[in-house]
Amino acid sequence: MRKQLTILLAVIVSVFTAFPSSAQFKKETEEQKAERMSWWTADRFGMFIHWGLYALPARHEWVKNRERITNEDYQKYFDHFDPDMFDPKAWARMAKEAGMKYVVLTSKHHEGFCMWDSKYTDYKVTNTPYGKDIIKDFVEAFRAEGLKVGFYYSLIDWHHPDFTIDRNHPQRLDANATEEQYAALNKGKDMARYRKYMKDQVTELLTNYGEISIIWFDFSYPGKNGKGRKDWDSEGLVKLARSLQPGILIDNRLDLNDVDGGWDFITPEQVKVDKWPEVDGKKVPWETCQTFSGSWGYYRDETTWKSPAQLIELLVESVSKGGNLLLNVGPTARGNFDQRAQDRLNAIGGWMKFNSRSVYGCTEAPAEFKAPANTILTYNPKTNRLYMHLLSYPMGKMVVPFGDRIQYAQFLHDGSEIKFSKDGNGIWSISLPILKPDSEIPVVEIYLK
């Protein structure tokens, strides 16, 4: 019996060593967390960059999965990766001119290809014809423009020999396959070795490139023939990241949504939320990640690109519900932003140049302010100003249900006065010029009493 108890105790200790308890996370008050995240909630607008070997086939970043491509057949993209037009300084200027304040780059996507000179793999950019550490040059260029830098790191790795084949793998079995069939397929693979590989690489990323503001882990899919927190040692990854970069922000894709301290913000993807998202009935920090079109990686023939007006509306609507927008660019295999992306970045930048006050430092308007039809409201609590975005431009007068709270009003793009008044029935309205201003979405800046 004593021997059995000793063995049982050893097993319990080993489990807790492999997967640390959330109780080991450093406790943080709501005020401390809000302060740590304050730059992010003020900046509101960031650039996502999905770039890897999938830029060469140019038909979606999941091309290896969708077309069930083997490592051997995918190797041709590694052998020909040579982005000779890569100019991170130009990228950084475009991001800054678009009004973006931070950037998140895919250091490694699901294909397993590493964009830095990792000492833990040969499947890295420095072994391609390009031969240089992309992350090093990227970090230096974006920091020089004043943008905060973050890394996306895929938990998934379709190239690593110890990453077990599962339902999302290119070499997956059919949908009816059993766990026993997957176990037989994965004989000899060792996820413990893969977990160590991940931690070694995360250590490199968070040690060798200065201050890293965000780490975006992606993604968990627990359940039958899937992977969740135990497969990644998610709590161990969070502890590691925070030990190396104490101020870092971490997304919620480690399958730790129910763990206190296991994430900083939630990440609704490719959707417009109906209201400020809540967890357990409480509003939480959030950021929607969105693409210009239907793909994250460069997709030559994809045509469903959003218009500048749609993208600006997406930004201000996110802010109006207390959230951020992380807008993605998928660079080409030559290393440049294609013209479609540049055109939209330029259009957003043109609007932000004159209207960014309605974005930076803003959030959801107090409940007493109801947005008139075809408008979006944002609010700056520090300046006590309300911003009304006119999605559909009215002609002449426009009724505003909060007119009695207006101290002064002006168009934000040029600072020209907008008059407001109350009629004999007590209804407040503002007077707008008949001709729509030369602004994609005009904004009325309202100084509140």
C-alpha positions, 0 to 999 in steps of 0.5 A: 500500500505504501509503495502504491501511495508513493507511486500515486504521489509521484504521478500527481507531482509530475502532472502538476509540474508538467501543467502548472496550476493557475494559482501560481500566476501572479495576482493582479488587481483590476486596476493594475491590469487596466494600467498595464493595458492602458496604452493598448486601450488608448491606441485602439488600432493595430496592424496584423501581418500574416507572412510566410511560405504560403505567400508563394502559392498565394492561395490562402495561408491554410493552403497546406491544410486545404490541399493536404500537402505533405512536407515533401511537396511543400518544400518547394516554397521553402526552397524558393522563398526570397522576398527581395523587395522586403523593406520593413521601413516602408511597411512601418511608414505605411502602418504609421501613416494609416494611423496604426499604433502597434503591430503583430507579425506572424513569427511562425504560422501553422506551417511551422516556418520560422521568420527568425534565426531560431537555433532550435530548427533548420526550418527557418528563414535564414536557411532559405535563399533570402538568408536573413533574420526577418524579425530582427529587421522588422522589429528595428524598423517598426520601433523606429516609427514609434509603433509597439511590436508584438509577435504571433506564434502558432501553437500548431506546427504542421512541419515539426516531427513531434507535432501529432497529427490531429483533425486540423492537420494536412495529413488528418484522417477522415472525420469518423476516425477514432482516437485509437486510429490517430494514436496508431498514426502518431506512434513515435511522435512526442508532444512533450518534446514539441512543448519544449520546442515551443517554450524554447522558441518563445524564450528566443522571441521574448529575449532576443528582440527587446521589449515585446508588447503583445504575444498572440498565441494561436490556437486551441481546438480541444475535444476529439482528435484536437488539442487544448491546454494540456497539449500546449501546457498553456499555463506554462506558456503564460508563466514563461511569457510573463516572466520574460516580458512582465508587461506583455499582453496575451490573447485568449487562444490558449484554452484558458478562458476559465483561468484567472490570469490566463489571458488579457483580451478576447479576440472575435475574428472576422465578425462585428460584435453586437455589443461590448463582449462580456465574460461571466457578465462582465465587460472585458478588453477585446480586439477584433482581428480582421482582413481586407479580404477573405484571407490572412495570407497573400491571396492573388485571386481573392476578390472580396476586398472591403472598401475604405468606407467599410474598413473605417466603419469597422474601426469606429464601430469597434471603438464604439463598443470599447474594443480595438481593431487589428487589421491584417496585411498579407505581404507578397512573396516578393515582400511588398504590400500589394496595391490593393492593400496600399490603396486601402491603407492610404485611404484609412490614413487620409481619414485618420489624419483629420479624424483620429481624435474620434479613435485614440483614447475613445470608447463606448459612449455613456448609456445616456447618449443614444446614437441617431440613425445611421451614426456611430458614437465614440466618446473620450472620457478624458476630454468629455467629448462625443464623436458622431460618425455620419455613415449616411450623410443627411441634408440640412438639419439632423435631430440629436436626442442629446442636444441639451448636453451640447456645449459646442459642435464642429466638424472634426476634419476642419474644425468648422462650427456646426450650429445647434438649436431647439425648436418650439417642441423642445426637439434639438437638432444640428444644422449641416451643410447640404454638400457632404464634406470631402471625408469618407465618413464625416465626424461631428466633434461635440464638446459636452456640458 
